[in-house]
Amino acid sequence: MLADIKKTLWATADKLRANMDAAEYKHLVLGLIFVKYISDTFAARRAELTRRFADTADSYHLPGGTDELIAAELEDRDYYREVNVFWVPEAARWENLRAAAKQPDIGKRIDDALVLIEVENPKLKGILDKRFARAQLPDGKLGELVDLVSTIGFGVDAAEARDVLGQVYEYFLGMFASAEGKRGGQFYTPRSIVKTLVAVLAPHHGKVYDPCCGSGGMFVQSEEFIEAHGGKLGDVSIYGQEANPTTWRLAAMNLAIRGIEFNLGREPADTFVRDQHPDLRADFILANPPFNISDWWHASLTGDARWQYGDPPQGNANYAWLQHMLYHLKPTGRAGIVLANGSMSSSQNSEGEIRRAMVNADVVEVMVALPSQLFFNTQIPACLWFMVKEKRARQGEVLFIDARKLATMISRVQCELTDEVIDRIGSTVAAWRGEASAGDYQDIAGYCRSVKLVEIAEHGHVLTPGRYVGAEEVEDNDEEFADKMQKLTEKLGEQMAKGTELDQMIRQKLGELGYEL
């Protein structure tokens, strides 16, 4: 089972890193997985072509094909490019690297292989991280890592291989984010949050943009959504930007292994100061910007065209992100953004004024309060903002959803939203928008409510869902108060007796050691 394979791979890989920092080690592991994948898919395509050249009923048949002719034909790059398979030069193929895994210069050999792959595939230029020769791993560990990655079977079917690799890659990204703690979460948004954004936005087609794309998870989920709803790869075009150079490379690799066409800009760069897509107007924007950044401001941003609702405060970038995304939307576009809860109610500096202007302009569509403990790296409670350039339904209203109690714990310190909860949120929004297939919308106390702008104004333009949805109705189970009280009293009595017993035991143990209480 794939879940077991992923766990086993991670446990082994993590053991091999010895004392190496997870942030460094991540690039070695993910780089090797990438090389293994492109080598496997190249070999699978090569085997398929060999079969088809010999099949008289196939359109690729080579009449009178000698071994020499077939060998020459197999070197034609176009056969590989037409099915989104990267060309892998012989010296860079996985079997050659695996054969040399125990050699002391294996790191240099991998770096050289990456150079060859980049030369042959311009799309990968500058993306592959050539750091294996200088990796600070103990002797032999890199070779063991090569052997471990060799056990990942991507299968002979290209689509199946892409799916297996994609899942392994994403699982490792998530595990590294957890291992790295604070820094790791900066490039990885938990899957259930991304799925919630995608379920509400429903990005079927057109241009999808993420101005702080991290490792590209938003794009991957968008593609998965499209395929799950009968669309096909390529129905959307992907635009992203990322400031961190190593994370920018991770995103490019994450998209390349899935055959997704992408434009992540000419280079990794700061979205506010060096916008890589200044003329882009997107159909859908999905983003999880870093929360509450205080050092984002630059003098050149004064009076920028993006600040339509007011200059954002220099000490917090939240309202800069919101306005940047609105600026990059098409008139018919929709955006979904993850932000810290403070963004819904803060009135520090100019934030309250900007929020008031946005609400009055009717660009805020849906607000969702999320449970705490969803993220790997922060306990700061978060929310989802959904915005539109022009409302097509429910003008003059905002839908509030309180999902704070809908989480399921998946570990001692982390929770997630299940697919059922995500479907419920997506269906609630679809019904509220009046989409034909979604049924009728109804306010539900404690969960969702549609609120007119005049009422929001009465609350000082605060957008916290808990303020509007009310308390859920508590069902009375007809248990008499006296019965309840009796049970609780009995329970308390048991616990107090147990406490007394433990007190006695502690006193006895201390007495045996010569200490009296």
C-alpha positions in Angstrom: 0.0 0.0 0.0 1.3 3.4 -1.0 0.8 4.9 2.5 3.0 2.2 4.0 5.6 2.7 1.3 5.7 6.5 2.1 6.1 5.9 5.8 8.9 3.3 5.3 10.7 5.5 2.9 10.5 8.5 5.2 11.6 6.5 8.3 14.6 5.2 6.4 15.5 8.5 4.8 15.3 10.3 8.1 17.5 7.8 9.8 20.2 8.2 7.0 20.5 12.0 7.6 22.4 11.4 10.9 23.1 14.9 12.2 22.4 16.8 9.0 19.9 19.7 9.3 16.5 18.8 7.7 16.4 22.0 5.8 19.6 21.0 3.9 18.8 17.3 3.7 15.4 18.0 2.1 17.0 19.2 -1.2 19.2 16.0 -1.5 16.3 13.7 -1.0 13.8 15.5 -3.2 16.5 16.0 -5.9 17.2 12.3 -6.0 13.5 11.4 -6.1 13.2 13.8 -9.0 16.1 12.3 -10.9 14.8 8.7 -10.3 11.4 9.7 -11.6 12.5 11.3 -14.8 14.9 8.4 -15.5 12.1 5.9 -14.9 9.6 7.7 -17.1 12.3 8.0 -19.8 13.0 4.3 -19.6 9.3 3.4 -19.7 8.8 5.6 -22.8 11.9 4.1 -24.4 10.5 0.5 -23.8 7.1 1.5 -25.1 8.6 3.0 -28.3 10.7 -0.2 -28.9 7.5 -2.3 -28.7 5.6 0.0 -31.0 8.3 0.2 -33.6 8.1 -3.6 -33.9 4.3 -3.8 -34.0 3.0 -4.0 -37.6 -0.4 -2.7 -36.5 0.9 0.4 -34.7 1.1 3.8 -36.3 4.8 4.0 -35.0 5.8 0.8 -36.9 9.1 0.9 -38.6 8.9 -1.4 -41.7 12.0 -3.5 -41.9 13.4 -2.0 -38.8 16.8 -3.3 -38.0 18.4 -3.0 -34.6 20.5 -0.1 -35.8 17.5 1.7 -37.3 15.5 1.2 -34.1 18.4 2.3 -31.9 18.8 5.5 -34.0 15.1 6.2 -33.9 15.0 5.9 -30.1 17.5 8.8 -30.0 14.9 11.2 -31.5 14.0 13.6 -28.7 10.6 14.5 -30.2 9.2 11.1 -29.3 9.8 12.0 -25.7 8.8 15.6 -25.7 5.4 14.9 -27.3 4.3 13.0 -24.2 6.0 15.4 -21.6 8.9 13.1 -20.9 12.3 14.6 -20.2 15.2 13.4 -22.2 17.8 11.8 -20.0 21.4 11.4 -21.4 22.9 8.0 -20.9 25.4 9.1 -18.2 22.6 10.6 -16.2 20.3 7.6 -16.2 19.5 6.1 -12.8 21.0 2.7 -13.4 24.4 4.3 -13.9 24.1 6.4 -10.8 22.9 3.4 -8.8 25.9 1.3 -10.1 28.2 4.0 -8.7 26.4 4.5 -5.4 29.3 3.1 -3.3 32.0 5.2 -5.1 33.5 8.0 -3.0 32.7 10.5 -5.8 29.0 9.7 -6.1 28.1 13.3 -5.1 30.0 14.7 -8.0 28.5 12.1 -10.4 25.0 13.2 -9.4 25.8 16.9 -9.9 27.3 16.1 -13.3 24.2 14.1 -14.2 22.0 17.1 -13.2 24.1 19.4 -15.5 23.6 17.0 -18.4 19.8 16.8 -17.8 19.6 20.6 -17.7 21.5 21.0 -21.0 19.1 18.5 -22.7 15.9 20.1 -21.1 16.0 23.9 -21.2 12.8 24.0 -19.2 14.8 22.7 -16.2 17.6 25.3 -16.6 18.7 26.7 -13.2 16.1 24.6 -11.4 18.0 21.5 -10.4 19.9 22.0 -7.1 23.5 20.8 -7.7 24.7 20.4 -4.1 25.5 16.7 -3.8 29.3 16.9 -4.1 29.4 19.3 -1.1 26.8 17.5 1.0 27.8 17.2 4.6 26.7 13.6 5.0 28.8 11.0 6.8 30.8 8.6 4.5 28.6 6.2 2.6 25.3 7.8 3.6 24.7 9.4 0.2 25.2 6.1 -1.5 22.7 4.5 0.9 20.2 7.2 0.1 20.7 6.4 -3.6 19.9 2.8 -2.8 16.9 3.8 -0.8 15.4 6.0 -3.6 16.1 3.1 -6.0 13.4 1.1 -4.2 10.6 3.6 -5.2 8.8 1.8 -8.1 7.2 4.3 -10.4 5.7 1.6 -12.6 5.6 1.4 -16.4 2.5 3.5 -16.9 3.5 7.2 -17.2 0.3 8.5 -15.6 0.6 6.0 -12.7 4.3 6.9 -12.2 3.5 10.6 -12.1 0.8 9.9 -9.4 3.0 7.8 -7.3 5.9 10.2 -7.5 3.7 13.2 -6.9 2.3 11.6 -3.7 5.8 10.5 -2.5 7.1 14.0 -3.2 4.3 15.8 -1.5 4.4 13.4 1.5 8.2 14.2 1.9 7.6 17.9 1.6 5.0 17.7 4.4 7.3 15.6 6.6 10.2 17.9 6.1 8.0 20.9 7.0 7.1 19.1 10.2 10.8 18.2 10.9 12.0 21.7 10.2 9.4 23.3 12.5 8.9 27.0 11.9 10.9 27.5 8.8 9.6 24.4 7.0 6.0 25.6 7.2 6.9 28.7 5.2 6.9 26.7 1.9 4.3 24.0 2.7 0.6 24.7 3.2 -1.2 21.7 4.8 -3.2 19.7 2.2 -6.6 20.1 3.8 -6.3 23.9 3.8 -5.4 23.9 0.1 -8.2 21.5 -0.7 -10.7 23.9 1.1 -9.5 26.9 -1.0 -9.8 24.8 -4.2 -13.2 23.4 -3.2 -14.6 27.0 -2.7 -12.9 28.6 -5.7 -13.5 25.6 -8.1 -10.7 26.6 -10.6 -11.9 24.7 -13.7 -10.0 26.7 -16.4 -8.0 29.8 -17.3 -5.1 31.4 -15.4 -4.3 30.3 -11.9 -1.9 32.5 -9.9 -0.1 32.3 -6.6 2.1 35.3 -5.7 3.9 33.4 -2.8 3.7 29.9 -4.2 6.1 28.0 -1.9 6.6 24.5 -3.1 3.6 24.7 -5.5 1.0 22.8 -3.6 -1.9 25.1 -4.6 -1.2 24.4 -8.3 -1.0 20.6 -7.8 -4.4 20.6 -5.9 -5.9 22.8 -8.6 -4.9 20.3 -11.3 -6.2 17.4 -9.2 -9.5 19.2 -8.7 -9.8 19.7 -12.5 -9.1 16.1 -13.3 -11.5 14.9 -10.6 -14.2 16.9 -12.2 -13.8 15.7 -15.7 -11.3 18.3 -17.0 -7.8 17.6 -18.3 -4.3 18.6 -17.5 -3.6 21.9 -19.3 -7.1 23.4 -18.8 -5.4 25.9 -16.6 -2.2 27.9 -17.1 0.0 28.3 -14.0 1.6 31.5 -12.8 3.6 31.8 -9.6 6.2 33.7 -7.8 8.5 32.8 -4.8 11.3 34.8 -3.2 13.3 32.0 -1.7 15.6 30.5 -4.4 15.6 26.9 -3.0 11.9 26.9 -2.5 11.4 28.3 -6.0 13.4 25.3 -7.3 11.3 22.9 -5.3 8.1 24.4 -6.8 9.5 24.1 -10.3 10.4 20.4 -9.7 7.1 19.7 -8.1 5.3 21.0 -11.2 7.7 19.5 -13.7 7.3 15.9 -12.3 3.6 16.2 -13.0 3.9 17.5 -16.5 2.3 20.8 -15.5 3.2 23.8 -17.7 4.2 26.7 -15.5 5.6 30.2 -15.4 7.3 31.0 -12.1 8.8 34.2 -13.4 12.4 34.8 -14.7 13.8 34.4 -11.2 13.0 34.0 -7.5 12.1 37.5 -6.3 10.1 39.6 -3.8 6.5 39.9 -5.0 5.9 43.4 -3.8 9.2 45.0 -5.1 9.9 42.8 -8.2 6.5 41.6 -9.4 7.3 38.9 -12.0 3.9 39.1 -13.6 2.9 42.8 -13.6 0.4 42.5 -16.4 -1.2 39.3 -15.3 -5.0 39.3 -14.7 -5.9 35.9 -13.3 -9.1 33.9 -13.3 -8.2 32.4 -9.9 -5.7 33.3 -7.2 -4.9 30.9 -4.4 -2.3 31.9 -1.8 -1.0 31.3 1.7 1.3 34.4 2.3 3.5 34.4 5.4 1.5 35.9 8.2 2.0 39.4 9.6 5.4 40.1 7.9 6.8 43.3 9.4 9.8 43.9 7.1 8.1 44.0 3.7 8.0 47.7 3.0 10.2 49.5 0.5 10.1 53.3 -0.3 9.4 52.5 -3.9 6.0 51.1 -2.9 4.5 54.5 -1.8 1.4 55.2 -3.9 1.6 51.9 -5.8 -1.3 51.3 -8.2 -2.1 48.1 -6.3 -3.1 50.0 -3.2 -6.6 50.8 -4.5 -8.2 50.8 -1.0 -5.4 52.6 0.9 -1.7 52.3 1.6 -1.0 49.2 3.7 0.8 49.8 7.0 4.6 49.5 6.8 4.7 47.1 9.8 2.3 44.4 8.5 2.0 43.0 5.0 -1.5 41.4 5.4 -3.4 44.2 3.6 -0.7 44.5 1.0 -1.2 40.8 0.1 -5.0 41.2 -0.1 -4.8 44.3 -2.3 -2.0 42.8 -4.5 -4.3 39.8 -5.2 -7.4 41.9 -6.0 -5.2 44.0 -8.4 -4.2 40.8 -10.3 -7.8 39.5 -10.7 -9.8 39.6 -13.9 -13.2 41.3 -13.5 -14.7 37.8 -13.4 -11.9 36.4 -11.2 -12.0 35.0 -7.7 -9.3 34.8 -5.0 -8.8 32.7 -1.9 -6.2 33.7 0.7 -5.1 32.2 4.0 -4.3 34.9 6.6 -3.9 35.2 10.4 -7.1 35.9 12.3 -6.0 39.4 13.2 -6.6 40.5 9.6 -10.4 40.2 10.2 -10.6 42.7 13.0 -7.4 44.7 13.3 -7.8 48.4 13.2 -4.1 49.3 13.8 -2.7 52.0 11.6 -4.7 52.0 8.3 -5.9 48.3 8.4 -9.4 49.1 9.7 -9.9 51.8 7.0 -8.7 49.6 4.2 -11.0 46.7 5.4 -14.0 49.2 5.5 -13.2 50.3 2.0 -13.0 46.8 0.7 -16.3 45.7 2.4 -18.1 48.8 1.1 -16.7 48.1 -2.4 -18.3 44.6 -2.1 -15.2 42.7 -3.0 -15.3 40.4 0.0 -17.4 37.3 -0.8 -16.8 34.7 1.9 -15.0 34.5 5.3 -14.1 31.2 6.9 -12.7 30.9 10.4 -10.4 27.8 10.6 -9.6 25.6 13.6 -6.2 26.1 15.4 -3.4 23.5 15.0 -3.8 23.1 11.3 -0.3 24.2 10.5 3.0 22.5 11.1 4.8 25.6 12.2 2.5 28.0 14.0 -0.3 28.0 16.5 -1.6 31.4 15.2 -5.3 30.8 14.4 -6.0 31.5 10.7 -8.9 32.3 8.4 -9.7 32.2 4.7 -10.6 35.3 2.8 -12.5 34.8 -0.5 -12.7 37.9 -2.7 -14.1 38.8 -6.1 -13.5 41.8 -8.4 -17.2 42.0 -9.3 -19.9 40.0 -7.4 -22.2 38.2 -9.8 -24.5 36.8 -7.0 -25.5 38.0 -3.5 -24.4 41.6 -4.1 -24.3 43.5 -0.8 -23.8 40.4 1.3 -21.0 38.4 2.8 -21.2 34.7 3.7 -19.6 33.9 7.1 -18.6 30.3 7.9 -17.3 29.2 11.3 -15.3 26.0 10.9 -13.4 26.3 14.2 -14.9 23.1 15.7 -14.9 21.0 12.6 -11.3 19.6 12.8 -10.1 16.1 13.3 -6.9 15.5 15.3 -4.3 13.6 13.3 -1.5 13.8 15.9 -1.0 15.1 19.4 -0.2 18.6 18.0 -1.9 18.8 14.6 -5.4 18.5 13.1 -6.9 18.6 9.6 -10.2 19.1 7.9 -11.6 15.9 6.5 -12.8 15.6 2.9 -16.4 15.5 4.3 -16.0 18.8 6.1 -14.3 20.3 3.0 -17.2 19.1 0.8 -19.6 20.6 3.3 -17.9 24.0 3.1 -17.7 23.9 -0.7 -21.3 22.9 -1.0 -22.4 25.7 1.4 -20.7 28.3 -0.6 -22.0 26.9 -3.9 -25.6 26.9 -2.6 -25.1 30.5 -1.3 -23.9 31.6 -4.7 -27.1 30.0 -6.2 -25.3 27.4 -8.3 -28.0 25.1 -9.7 -26.5 21.8 -8.7 -25.9 22.8 -5.1 -29.5 23.0 -3.7 -30.9 25.8 -1.6 -28.9 27.8 0.9 -29.9 28.2 4.5 -28.3 29.9 7.5 -27.3 27.4 10.2 -26.8 28.8 13.7 -23.2 28.3 14.9 -22.0 27.4 11.3 -23.0 29.8 8.6 -24.9 33.0 8.0 -25.3 35.4 5.1 -24.9 39.0 6.3 -25.8 42.3 4.6 -23.2 45.1 4.5 -25.2 47.4 6.7 -25.0 44.9 9.6 -21.2 44.5 9.0 -20.9 48.3 9.2 -22.8 48.2 12.6 -20.0 45.9 13.8 -17.2 48.3 12.7 -16.5 46.3 9.6 -15.1 43.4 11.7 -15.2 40.2 9.6 -14.9 37.5 12.3 -17.4 34.8 11.5 -18.1 34.0 15.2 -19.5 37.5 15.6 -22.2 36.8 13.0 -23.1 33.1 12.9 -24.4 32.9 16.5 -24.3 29.9 18.8 -25.3 26.5 17.5 -28.6 25.1 18.9 -27.9 22.5 21.6 -30.1 19.5 21.5 -31.7 18.6 24.8 -31.4 14.9 25.5 -34.2 15.0 28.1 -31.9 13.8 30.8 -33.1 15.1 34.1 -30.9 17.6 35.9 -30.9 15.5 39.0 -29.7 12.4 37.1 -26.9 14.4 35.5 -25.8 15.8 38.8 -25.9 12.4 40.4 -23.6 10.9 37.7 -21.2 13.9 37.8 -21.0 13.7 41.6 -20.3 10.0 41.5 -17.5 10.6 38.9 -16.0 13.4 41.1 -16.1 11.1 44.1 -14.2 8.4 42.2 -11.5 10.8 41.1 -11.1 12.3 44.6 -10.7 8.8 46.1 -8.1 8.0 43.4 -6.3 11.3 44.3 -6.2 10.4 48.0 -4.8 7.0 47.1 -2.0 8.6 45.0 -1.2 11.1 47.8 -0.7 8.2 50.2 1.5 6.3 47.7 3.7 9.4 47.1 4.1 10.0 50.9 5.0 6.3 51.4 7.7 6.4 48.6 9.2 9.6 49.9 9.2 8.1 53.5 11.1 5.1 52.2 13.7 7.5 50.8 14.1 9.3 54.1 11.9 12.3 53.3 8.8 13.0 55.3 5.9 15.3 54.2 
